[in-house]
Amino acid sequence: MLQDLHQVSATQIYPIGFKYPNKPPTDSRVFVYSKAGVALPFTYRLSVFGRLYAATDEPLTAAPAVAAGDKAVTVTTTLYVGEGGAGVVAKDELKDGFIEVWPTVGTNPFMFRRITGNDANVGLTTKIYVDKPFDLAAAVGSQVGIHPCPYRSIIPATSVVAGFGAPAGVPPVTVPINNYFWLQTDGRVWLASTGAQPLSAANMLDAYMHSDGTINNRQSEPQVSPARVGYVMGATAGGAAYGLNQIMLQLGH
């Protein structure tokens, strides 16, 4: 491997979203190649997706028109906030994300495709290439939504407004900003806890993410519907709590 599990790199070596292949057959953990949008400490806490969606991500438009059978669409990026700022999209920045196209004709049809690449923006337009042909024509002005690959920006849970971050995974090492690393998304892991731990009482095996990236059981979580991230792999009777036991992480990316 050019970049092992516990190594970080300032240069991208593998495709973003690529799953770590070099594991022994008995290791069921899953690691996804990712980029740190903010420096990531190694604190046994969950990190979150850093690409936060706002209302301005949606009202983009197609220009020129898209014909049925096309595998590319040119999009106005006036309102799109890319990694380089408003209206700025670098070449292949959107690769392995998704795009939705809403033609302005018909009974509100909808097309959803995986992005295979994109040209750098020219002025305030960007040409985006997709994996499968569009089955419908889309006139100029048809609404377009861009959903970048979420693994291009992984940040600490504490970097967002409390309760608004979605769990992405656990960094196995400290990662400097804009460096590339392997993010654990599934399998056995140890995570720090806050408040009432999983299995602090009988039948509380599920682990939920607290807003700071730690875990607890749902009954102690102040959020109405916190994100479930996995379950604790057993404990002794009598409310012995989580302790040194492991979590089976189940983010299923």
C-alpha positions, 0 to 999 in steps of 0.5 A: 500500500502506498498509504497505510491505515495509520498514515496521512498524506498531503497529496491525494493517492487514492480516489476519495471514497475508496475503501481500504483493501489491504486487510487480513480476512479476519478484519471486518472493519471498513475504512474510507479514503477521506480528506480533512476539511479541518484538522482532526484530533485523535480523541476517540470521537466521531467526526462529521461530514463537513459539507453543510447544505444550505438553501443556496445549493438548490436553485442552480440551473442548466444552460444550455439545454440537456437532450435525452441521451446526454451524459453531461450537463452545464450548470450555472454556479452563481449560487454554488459555494465550492471548495474555492469559494462562491461560484468556484469549482475546481476540476473533478471537485464534484467527482463521485458526488451526485446531481439531480436535474428537474426538467421544467416540462412534464409532470415534475419528473426527476433525474438523479445521476452519479457524477464521474467528473467535472470541468473547472468553472469557466466564468460562472458555469461548470460542465458536469459528466455523469455515469448514465445518460439522462432519459429526459430532455431538460430545457434551459433554466431547469433546476439542478442540485449538486451533492458533492462527495461527502468524504471530501470534507471531514471535520470534528463534530464540535466544528458545527452547530451542536446537533446539526452534524451527521456522523461520518466515522472515526479518524484512526490518527491525528490528521492535519487540515487538507490531508488525506487519511483512512476514516473508519466507518464500520466494525469494532472500535472504542469511542469516548462516552458522555453522560449515561453510557450504552449499557448503563442499564439493561437493554440499552445496547444501542449507541447514539452520537452526542453533539460533541462526537462522543456516544451515550444511550438515547435516554440521556441524549437531549436531542429529540432524534440523535443519530444511532451509530452502532451498539455496545458489544456486551457488558457484565450485569448490574449496570457495569456500563460501557467501560473498556468494551467495544462498539460495533460501529455501523455507519454503513457508508 
